[in-house]
Amino acid sequence: MNKFLNKISYYFRDSYGMDKLSKHLYIGGIIILLIKPAYTLGLVFIIYSSWRCISKNKYKRFRELQAYENFISPLIYKVKNFINSNNPHNPYKVFKCPNCAQKLRVPKKKGRITITCKNCGTSFKGKS
């Protein structure tokens, strides 16, 4: 038994291992397995994730991870901004200057106000 475990550990010593993409594929595969018509897609996700973990081509797996993170980062950023902008405890509203794109923070619930950019001096109207 000890010989068998040594052979397995020797084989997996240079494998890529788990990363964020593999974890998300596993979780997605398990969730999709619960849906009867999409059962095979869930199995494909789990098999692909397992294959990624035991792969020895670390460069390609890292490139896949980078592509995944480049795809998902803007989505996460937009969701976080949406959640923060709709937070009822946030007493400010953020505007962008139409001239220089500087972000300007003004107090909420002040009605229609004139906003002056501190960066370029442009004035514009907005509803807080």
Kinemage of the C-alpha trace (Angstrom):
@kinemage 1
@onewidth
@group {chain A} dominant
@subgroup {mainchain}
@vectorlist {calphas} color= white
{ca met a 1} P 0.000 0.000 0.000
{ca asn a 2} L 2.853 2.353 0.840
{ca lys a 3} L 4.434 1.753 -2.601
{ca phe a 4} L 1.156 2.660 -4.277
{ca leu a 5} L 0.846 5.914 -2.320
{ca asn a 6} L 4.448 6.808 -3.145
{ca lys a 7} L 3.795 6.270 -6.859
{ca ile a 8} L 0.685 8.449 -6.730
{ca ser a 9} L 2.459 11.228 -4.835
{ca tyr a 10} L 5.368 11.021 -7.307
{ca tyr a 11} L 2.964 11.356 -10.239
{ca phe a 12} L 1.136 14.358 -8.740
{ca arg a 13} L 4.216 16.239 -7.522
{ca asp a 14} L 4.360 18.515 -10.590
{ca ser a 15} L 0.631 18.902 -11.099
{ca tyr a 16} L -0.975 22.342 -11.249
{ca gly a 17} L -3.393 21.958 -8.317
{ca met a 18} L -6.539 23.849 -7.342
{ca asp a 19} L -7.087 27.502 -8.193
{ca lys a 20} L -10.031 29.904 -8.343
{ca leu a 21} L -11.218 28.713 -11.763
{ca ser a 22} L -11.098 25.047 -10.729
{ca lys a 23} L -13.072 25.780 -7.571
{ca his a 24} L -15.704 27.719 -9.498
{ca leu a 25} L -15.964 24.914 -12.065
{ca tyr a 26} L -16.430 22.325 -9.315
{ca ile a 27} L -19.100 24.385 -7.567
{ca gly a 28} L -20.849 25.180 -10.858
{ca gly a 29} L -20.721 21.530 -11.870
{ca ile a 30} L -22.263 20.398 -8.593
{ca ile a 31} L -25.031 22.990 -8.883
{ca ile a 32} L -25.726 22.031 -12.498
{ca leu a 33} L -25.818 18.335 -11.530
{ca leu a 34} L -28.955 19.107 -9.536
{ca ile a 35} L -30.745 20.139 -12.744
{ca lys a 36} L -31.892 17.020 -14.617
{ca pro a 37} L -31.705 18.254 -18.250
{ca ala a 38} L -28.229 19.778 -17.764
{ca tyr a 39} L -26.750 16.777 -15.943
{ca thr a 40} L -24.083 16.113 -18.587
{ca leu a 41} L -22.916 19.730 -18.544
{ca gly a 42} L -22.342 19.452 -14.795
{ca leu a 43} L -20.279 16.310 -15.324
{ca val a 44} L -18.251 18.072 -18.026
{ca phe a 45} L -17.501 20.943 -15.625
{ca ile a 46} L -16.361 18.558 -12.886
{ca ile a 47} L -14.219 16.468 -15.255
{ca tyr a 48} L -12.601 19.568 -16.765
{ca ser a 49} L -11.886 20.973 -13.319
{ca ser a 50} L -10.312 17.689 -12.222
{ca trp a 51} L -8.225 17.593 -15.386
{ca arg a 52} L -7.026 21.147 -14.702
{ca cys a 53} L -5.943 20.141 -11.191
{ca ile a 54} L -3.827 17.186 -12.318
{ca ser a 55} L -2.427 18.867 -15.429
{ca lys a 56} L 1.329 19.323 -15.558
{ca asn a 57} L 1.254 22.214 -18.034
{ca lys a 58} L 1.335 24.981 -15.445
{ca tyr a 59} L 1.859 27.768 -17.988
{ca lys a 60} L -1.360 27.013 -19.905
{ca arg a 61} L -3.395 26.554 -16.718
{ca phe a 62} L -2.100 29.892 -15.416
{ca arg a 63} L -3.029 31.566 -18.719
{ca glu a 64} L -6.547 30.100 -18.455
{ca leu a 65} L -6.810 31.454 -14.914
{ca gln a 66} L -5.676 34.916 -16.054
{ca ala a 67} L -8.225 34.941 -18.894
{ca tyr a 68} L -10.966 33.920 -16.444
{ca glu a 69} L -9.997 36.625 -13.962
{ca asn a 70} L -9.835 39.247 -16.737
{ca phe a 71} L -13.343 38.208 -17.770
{ca ile a 72} L -14.871 38.118 -14.295
{ca ser a 73} L -13.144 41.154 -12.697
{ca pro a 74} L -15.211 43.825 -14.517
{ca leu a 75} L -18.420 41.965 -13.655
{ca ile a 76} L -17.520 41.806 -9.964
{ca tyr a 77} L -16.514 45.496 -10.051
{ca lys a 78} L -19.874 46.494 -11.561
{ca val a 79} L -21.845 44.436 -9.043
{ca lys a 80} L -19.909 45.917 -6.104
{ca asn a 81} L -20.399 49.457 -7.444
{ca phe a 82} L -24.122 48.818 -7.915
{ca ile a 83} L -24.453 47.513 -4.368
{ca asn a 84} L -22.474 50.434 -2.926
{ca ser a 85} L -24.337 53.059 -4.954
{ca asn a 86} L -27.712 51.766 -3.750
{ca asn a 87} L -26.641 51.570 -0.128
{ca pro a 88} L -29.193 53.580 1.900
{ca his a 89} L -26.535 54.431 4.506
{ca asn a 90} L -24.309 56.182 1.942
{ca pro a 91} L -25.012 59.932 2.316
{ca tyr a 92} L -23.313 60.888 -0.989
{ca lys a 93} L -23.977 60.600 -4.704
{ca val a 94} L -21.083 60.428 -7.157
{ca phe a 95} L -21.040 62.359 -10.438
{ca lys a 96} L -18.468 62.352 -13.233
{ca cys a 97} L -17.247 65.619 -14.674
{ca pro a 98} L -18.244 65.787 -18.358
{ca asn a 99} L -14.974 67.528 -19.229
{ca cys a 100} L -12.239 65.616 -17.385
{ca ala a 101} L -14.114 62.528 -16.022
{ca gln a 102} L -13.103 63.388 -12.440
{ca lys a 103} L -15.382 61.742 -9.885
{ca leu a 104} L -17.207 64.276 -7.717
{ca arg a 105} L -19.039 63.427 -4.503
{ca val a 106} L -22.069 65.514 -3.493
{ca pro a 107} L -24.542 65.074 -0.612
{ca lys a 108} L -27.775 63.232 -1.404
{ca lys a 109} L -31.278 64.721 -1.219
{ca lys a 110} L -30.323 68.333 -1.934
{ca gly a 111} L -32.465 68.580 -5.103
{ca arg a 112} L -31.175 69.983 -8.387
{ca ile a 113} L -27.752 71.580 -7.786
{ca thr a 114} L -24.895 73.095 -9.747
{ca ile a 115} L -21.704 71.085 -9.382
{ca thr a 116} L -18.291 72.623 -10.013
{ca cys a 117} L -15.363 70.353 -10.755
{ca lys a 118} L -12.364 71.079 -8.525
{ca asn a 119} L -9.990 69.668 -11.132
{ca cys a 120} L -10.905 71.640 -14.265
{ca gly a 121} L -13.461 74.224 -13.020
{ca thr a 122} L -16.326 73.051 -15.261
{ca ser a 123} L -19.829 73.648 -13.890
{ca phe a 124} L -22.736 71.357 -14.634
{ca lys a 125} L -26.140 70.609 -13.148
{ca gly a 126} L -27.214 67.375 -11.532
{ca lys a 127} L -29.928 66.003 -9.290
{ca ser a 128} L -28.688 64.722 -5.968
